[in-house]
Amino acid sequence: MGAFETSIEATISRWFGIDPPNDPGRRLAAELAGTIEAFEALRGTLVFEDEPSSFEAALQATKEAV
């Protein structure tokens, strides 16, 4: 088991007072690392994050038109 999985199991134990119950639970925790990496790879590539002021301006224009 890698450091990430060990960290996840420790967090579950600390917050919820339980140990991962079975191998499927451990596999899902291991897959979480890949999900986090995928989201981190998107950081800075989403237009919404780059230009929230344009989004705000569009909201205001829509609000004023209605």
ABEGO torsion letter per residue (X at the ends): XBAAAAAAAAAAAAAAGBBBABAAAAAAAAAAAAAAAAAAAABGABAAAABAAAAAAAAAAAAAAX
